[in-house]
């Protein structure tokens, strides 16, 4: 086969659509664009709430919002943050392989291209209590899944009003020394898991978001 033709074929490989991300075991950076990642995030994470009842009687009520997206995936390393970063990544629709200085951010490239595996974590997490001793993460828990080769780790933080959110997402080899989040002495059994629509999520009143509290107040006024 002509080498030039072969290389041209690789360069013209079909770009991913959002449905591909759920079924592809390996994602290539040169075929993945930021809009597709955002569509995956909007379809699979934002509309849902993940509820985990733990053996220590705590309950994690985990939700995802677009303002967490850039930090969660590591786009902050490339200058994209918060909702403005989300909007910019959508408008530019950048190929992951074309992110500025991506060649010097191999770990972030793996983190981004492995992000669809977060669904494996959320469906069947191994949960660890995390004590933030060095301010590396703001997570209170790490939910972990592995494929026999790598750990995929979702750090779960807690806002001041008690709502849980995805704080960081990390990928590391199982035999790596960079797995301090996984401490067998901090393992927590997940007694029950449920995945529901975010709209159906009912927080206890003391940890309800401001929007939910206002909604309840309006309903009470309507009943009077």
Steps between C-alpha positions, in 0.01 A plus 500: 500500500623850419621667825367838396154355447511326839598819685236698316243243607602541864473878478154474345368265772139577575441732794297376794137579558366498855356148466847365423631607839281252686606199296865568410752335730773739389453861394756674275571868556523585129143376443341667803373858507391707797139541382456121497633474855258769609210320331600178679512689831161665443331174398648259751583698814325835533139369498564237768558472872704215643409398854727275704412382849817408685574262784585792732138624462603791279327561168669646194269694269717563198409739220690651207475853359664666203701740718693196635586359158832672428655435839368145519660395171815709532427764235610756759858399412436649156342825622132400498305550821139507616208586277711736286734210432206276413368759254842552343560126453158473338554793265853399397420126483866413539649160423655367822823436311512873413470638852781743574814321624322164513830325426621602846175396669487129431327428832225749423456352152444156656266653755286665230493208256419257785220714638213286360610226742348714773176315423661176621590672826154642553323171428710292738736706715753385755484785752779633718487766767765760420676720754633810330827553684697693237228696315573309180131431461184640657339157490340324796469168318653321206285267291722256314475246218776306327531304176786282621761744370404845624308660785235754400434726797220749553555743786174604664486834678233657718376858473437718805131407486570126484451429130751253352673567169771354277815679617771325301551206266832318495649202315805303610659163445410244767865454595565876512620667820249777430202321655490652846124550460458123523554405863358159597451622857264769366287265289126558540238247400228642274181349640268640237530681167228679310515715187209736452408813310653808657153656494378224732777547753369604840756634742439512873400858576829582676704428186257615233641741244385860506297442183322201657426692819352790301290256299365345819426844640304596186299179519416568863382851414282366220334255739402777747 
